[in-house]
């Protein structure tokens, strides 16, 4: 017989083989995209934590005193300086250190943010501050970063 073309069995076998290859490629692509999204999210969390620590470190070095508090899920700071002319301590109102809608937690000198009193004055000239900041994704809370740092300055009396 003079056979031209392909049989139905050959066509089904070819389609099955192409389907297996397409499914494997699609699965690999999907896994890669999910991993990329997770890494991007974690990088954004890390960047946010670094910005907060940088701001806090600058305020620690710049001011004579300051207060920290966790209010409405945001970390806030009130900075204070001695007025050399009047001898009075001038304090600014609390301003937010955090800008994003992440979940913030951590501790200051071993005291958890939730237990930290906003009336506890931090005196950079008299003590170093051990600071732990944890920033978590509000949707996937297991996705988080934690930074441990010591805020230091030359201690004077």
CORQUIFEN-V946188 format. One record per backbone hydrogen bond with DSSP energy under -1.0 kcal/mol. NH is the residue of the N-H (numbers start at 1). CO is the residue of the C=O. Records with the same first field share a line. If there is no record, write none. Layout:
NH=CO  CO
//
This chain:
3=1
11=7
12=8
13=9
14=10
15=11
16=12
17=13
18=14
19=15
20=16
21=17
22=18
23=19
24=20
25=21
26=22
27=23
28=24
29=25
30=26
31=27
32=28
33=29
34=30
35=31
36=32
37=33
38=34
39=35
40=36
41=37
42=38
43=39
44=40
45=41
46=42
47=43
48=44
49=45
50=46
51=47
52=48
53=49
54=50
55=51
56=52
57=53
58=54
59=55
60=56
61=57
62=58
63=59
64=80
65=80
66=122
67=78
69=76
71=74
74=71
76=69
77=95
78=67
80=65
81=90
83=88
87=83
90=81
92=79
95=77
97=75
98=75
103=136
105=134
107=132
108=111
109=130
111=108
113=106
115=112
116=112
120=117
122=66
126=123
127=123
129=151
131=149
132=107
133=147
134=105
135=145
136=103
137=143
143=140
145=135
147=133
149=131
151=129
156=125
//
